[in-house]
Amino acid sequence: GKVPASSILASAPSDKNLDAWRELGCRTTHCNLEVLQESTLVFLATKPHILPGVLQEIRPAVGPHHIVVSLAAGVTLQTLQRLLPAGTKVLRLMANMPCVVQAGAMVFSRGSCAGDGEAALLKNLLSSCGLCEEVPESYINIHTGLSGSGVAYVYLFAEALAEGAVKMGMPGSLAGRIAAQTLLGAAKMMLETGEHPAKLRGDICTPGGTTIHALYQLEKGALRATVMDAVEAATKRACDVAED
């Protein structure tokens, strides 16, 4: 809601990728150079292997007034700055799927020519889509393992929670809704209280109670170590993709 749809110009090779933009009231084109001519803030949301060709195409139209934000996985600020004119204000952004429901987690890093003003502008715009933090570029692949891929880990855990309730006799649709609300509530308490998750977990446990018996089973299954290994595996894969 911070930018009128009519002020947004989206470019893609085919109409198939532009229909959703048109439905939102945005203007569309098949010409990338038209975007540069009419916009100051330019988002590059392409597959990594396509991005170099797009940068070569738009390079002649990029000027000192442009702010270029790349969402291409694995493409470093160094590469972006090398493929764009010297002095271009470049930022690198990594988001995750819940941005579509304004509950995303995003991190960004700025290139050598992007200043506080450009960083503040991007953070202000993206705050309507969820949490947005500026980080060192070395954290971006970690964010992919933690949050980009991490959404899928949470879905797997939610599915397991619900199936446990189904096993004990609860209807699946009800169990799924309660599992989702449980995750939402737990996340909200972490964000709003600022407490460490271990503290919040301890607050729920009573001596000899249901929670500590359940947590004992999770510890026997090495839940924490397995999740840590998953984040490490996804982070390493993100690094490999960047090298490719």
HUSUL-V848233 format. One record per residue. N is the residue number from 0. RES is the residue in three letters. D_FIRST is the distance of its C-alpha to the first C-alpha in Angstrom with 2 decimals. Layout:
# HUSUL-V848233
n:N res:RES d_first:D_FIRST
n:N res:RES d_first:D_FIRST
This chain:
# HUSUL-V848233
n:0 res:GLY d_first:0.00
n:1 res:LYS d_first:3.80
n:2 res:VAL d_first:5.61
n:3 res:PRO d_first:6.84
n:4 res:ALA d_first:8.49
n:5 res:SER d_first:11.70
n:6 res:SER d_first:11.57
n:7 res:ILE d_first:11.87
n:8 res:LEU d_first:15.52
n:9 res:ALA d_first:16.77
n:10 res:SER d_first:20.50
n:11 res:ALA d_first:22.79
n:12 res:PRO d_first:26.52
n:13 res:SER d_first:26.36
n:14 res:ASP d_first:24.45
n:15 res:LYS d_first:24.37
n:16 res:ASN d_first:21.70
n:17 res:LEU d_first:19.59
n:18 res:ASP d_first:19.54
n:19 res:ALA d_first:16.48
n:20 res:TRP d_first:14.50
n:21 res:ARG d_first:16.08
n:22 res:GLU d_first:15.26
n:23 res:LEU d_first:11.50
n:24 res:GLY d_first:12.41
n:25 res:CYS d_first:12.70
n:26 res:ARG d_first:16.03
n:27 res:THR d_first:18.65
n:28 res:THR d_first:21.99
n:29 res:HIS d_first:24.90
n:30 res:CYS d_first:25.58
n:31 res:ASN d_first:24.29
n:32 res:LEU d_first:25.77
n:33 res:GLU d_first:23.65
n:34 res:VAL d_first:20.52
n:35 res:LEU d_first:22.38
n:36 res:GLN d_first:23.47
n:37 res:GLU d_first:20.11
n:38 res:SER d_first:17.87
n:39 res:THR d_first:18.28
n:40 res:LEU d_first:16.30
n:41 res:VAL d_first:17.79
n:42 res:PHE d_first:17.32
n:43 res:LEU d_first:20.59
n:44 res:ALA d_first:20.24
n:45 res:THR d_first:23.82
n:46 res:LYS d_first:26.75
n:47 res:PRO d_first:28.75
n:48 res:HIS d_first:31.78
n:49 res:ILE d_first:29.89
n:50 res:LEU d_first:28.19
n:51 res:PRO d_first:31.37
n:52 res:GLY d_first:31.85
n:53 res:VAL d_first:28.32
n:54 res:LEU d_first:28.82
n:55 res:GLN d_first:32.17
n:56 res:GLU d_first:30.72
n:57 res:ILE d_first:27.99
n:58 res:ARG d_first:30.10
n:59 res:PRO d_first:31.70
n:60 res:ALA d_first:28.40
n:61 res:VAL d_first:26.90
n:62 res:GLY d_first:27.35
n:63 res:PRO d_first:27.09
n:64 res:HIS d_first:23.76
n:65 res:HIS d_first:22.04
n:66 res:ILE d_first:20.27
n:67 res:VAL d_first:20.99
n:68 res:VAL d_first:19.48
n:69 res:SER d_first:21.56
n:70 res:LEU d_first:20.80
n:71 res:ALA d_first:24.37
n:72 res:ALA d_first:26.35
n:73 res:GLY d_first:29.49
n:74 res:VAL d_first:29.10
n:75 res:THR d_first:29.86
n:76 res:LEU d_first:28.76
n:77 res:GLN d_first:32.39
n:78 res:THR d_first:32.29
n:79 res:LEU d_first:29.07
n:80 res:GLN d_first:30.58
n:81 res:ARG d_first:33.85
n:82 res:LEU d_first:32.45
n:83 res:LEU d_first:30.35
n:84 res:PRO d_first:31.87
n:85 res:ALA d_first:33.13
n:86 res:GLY d_first:30.79
n:87 res:THR d_first:27.53
n:88 res:LYS d_first:24.68
n:89 res:VAL d_first:24.04
n:90 res:LEU d_first:22.13
n:91 res:ARG d_first:22.57
n:92 res:LEU d_first:19.97
n:93 res:MET d_first:20.78
n:94 res:ALA d_first:18.39
n:95 res:ASN d_first:19.38
n:96 res:MET d_first:18.82
n:97 res:PRO d_first:16.98
n:98 res:CYS d_first:13.83
n:99 res:VAL d_first:13.30
n:100 res:VAL d_first:13.16
n:101 res:GLN d_first:11.17
n:102 res:ALA d_first:14.69
n:103 res:GLY d_first:15.78
n:104 res:ALA d_first:18.18
n:105 res:MET d_first:17.93
n:106 res:VAL d_first:20.44
n:107 res:PHE d_first:20.89
n:108 res:SER d_first:23.82
n:109 res:ARG d_first:24.34
n:110 res:GLY d_first:27.15
n:111 res:SER d_first:29.85
n:112 res:CYS d_first:28.30
n:113 res:ALA d_first:24.75
n:114 res:GLY d_first:24.69
n:115 res:ASP d_first:22.94
n:116 res:GLY d_first:20.49
n:117 res:GLU d_first:19.34
n:118 res:ALA d_first:19.22
n:119 res:ALA d_first:17.22
n:120 res:LEU d_first:14.61
n:121 res:LEU d_first:14.32
n:122 res:LYS d_first:14.39
n:123 res:ASN d_first:11.68
n:124 res:LEU d_first:9.21
n:125 res:LEU d_first:10.61
n:126 res:SER d_first:10.90
n:127 res:SER d_first:7.79
n:128 res:CYS d_first:10.08
n:129 res:GLY d_first:13.13
n:130 res:LEU d_first:16.07
n:131 res:CYS d_first:16.38
n:132 res:GLU d_first:19.79
n:133 res:GLU d_first:21.79
n:134 res:VAL d_first:25.19
n:135 res:PRO d_first:28.38
n:136 res:GLU d_first:28.38
n:137 res:SER d_first:31.20
n:138 res:TYR d_first:28.86
n:139 res:ILE d_first:26.66
n:140 res:ASN d_first:29.25
n:141 res:ILE d_first:29.76
n:142 res:HIS d_first:26.09
n:143 res:THR d_first:26.62
n:144 res:GLY d_first:29.58
n:145 res:LEU d_first:28.02
n:146 res:SER d_first:24.51
n:147 res:GLY d_first:24.04
n:148 res:SER d_first:27.26
n:149 res:GLY d_first:27.28
n:150 res:VAL d_first:24.96
n:151 res:ALA d_first:27.91
n:152 res:TYR d_first:30.34
n:153 res:VAL d_first:28.46
n:154 res:TYR d_first:28.51
n:155 res:LEU d_first:32.23
n:156 res:PHE d_first:32.79
n:157 res:ALA d_first:30.92
n:158 res:GLU d_first:33.09
n:159 res:ALA d_first:36.18
n:160 res:LEU d_first:35.36
n:161 res:ALA d_first:34.98
n:162 res:GLU d_first:38.11
n:163 res:GLY d_first:40.04
n:164 res:ALA d_first:39.30
n:165 res:VAL d_first:40.29
n:166 res:LYS d_first:43.50
n:167 res:MET d_first:44.23
n:168 res:GLY d_first:43.77
n:169 res:MET d_first:40.16
n:170 res:PRO d_first:38.53
n:171 res:GLY d_first:36.20
n:172 res:SER d_first:33.12
n:173 res:LEU d_first:33.38
n:174 res:ALA d_first:34.12
n:175 res:GLY d_first:31.04
n:176 res:ARG d_first:28.72
n:177 res:ILE d_first:30.54
n:178 res:ALA d_first:30.47
n:179 res:ALA d_first:26.69
n:180 res:GLN d_first:26.29
n:181 res:THR d_first:28.92
n:182 res:LEU d_first:27.07
n:183 res:LEU d_first:23.77
n:184 res:GLY d_first:25.73
n:185 res:ALA d_first:27.72
n:186 res:ALA d_first:24.76
n:187 res:LYS d_first:23.09
n:188 res:MET d_first:26.45
n:189 res:MET d_first:26.77
n:190 res:LEU d_first:23.46
n:191 res:GLU d_first:23.88
n:192 res:THR d_first:27.63
n:193 res:GLY d_first:27.87
n:194 res:GLU d_first:31.19
n:195 res:HIS d_first:32.78
n:196 res:PRO d_first:32.76
n:197 res:ALA d_first:36.56
n:198 res:LYS d_first:36.60
n:199 res:LEU d_first:34.39
n:200 res:ARG d_first:36.54
n:201 res:GLY d_first:39.65
n:202 res:ASP d_first:38.48
n:203 res:ILE d_first:38.51
n:204 res:CYS d_first:41.96
n:205 res:THR d_first:45.03
n:206 res:PRO d_first:48.55
n:207 res:GLY d_first:49.79
n:208 res:GLY d_first:46.70
n:209 res:THR d_first:44.74
n:210 res:THR d_first:42.07
n:211 res:ILE d_first:44.55
n:212 res:HIS d_first:46.48
n:213 res:ALA d_first:43.39
n:214 res:LEU d_first:42.39
n:215 res:TYR d_first:45.96
n:216 res:GLN d_first:45.55
n:217 res:LEU d_first:42.34
n:218 res:GLU d_first:44.18
n:219 res:LYS d_first:47.12
n:220 res:GLY d_first:44.82
n:221 res:ALA d_first:43.56
n:222 res:LEU d_first:39.90
n:223 res:ARG d_first:38.85
n:224 res:ALA d_first:40.88
n:225 res:THR d_first:39.69
n:226 res:VAL d_first:35.98
n:227 res:MET d_first:36.72
n:228 res:ASP d_first:38.60
n:229 res:ALA d_first:35.70
n:230 res:VAL d_first:33.31
n:231 res:GLU d_first:36.11
n:232 res:ALA d_first:36.74
n:233 res:ALA d_first:33.15
n:234 res:THR d_first:32.91
n:235 res:LYS d_first:36.20
n:236 res:ARG d_first:35.16
n:237 res:ALA d_first:32.02
n:238 res:CYS d_first:34.45
n:239 res:ASP d_first:36.76
n:240 res:VAL d_first:34.08
n:241 res:ALA d_first:33.29
n:242 res:GLU d_first:37.03
n:243 res:ASP d_first:37.36
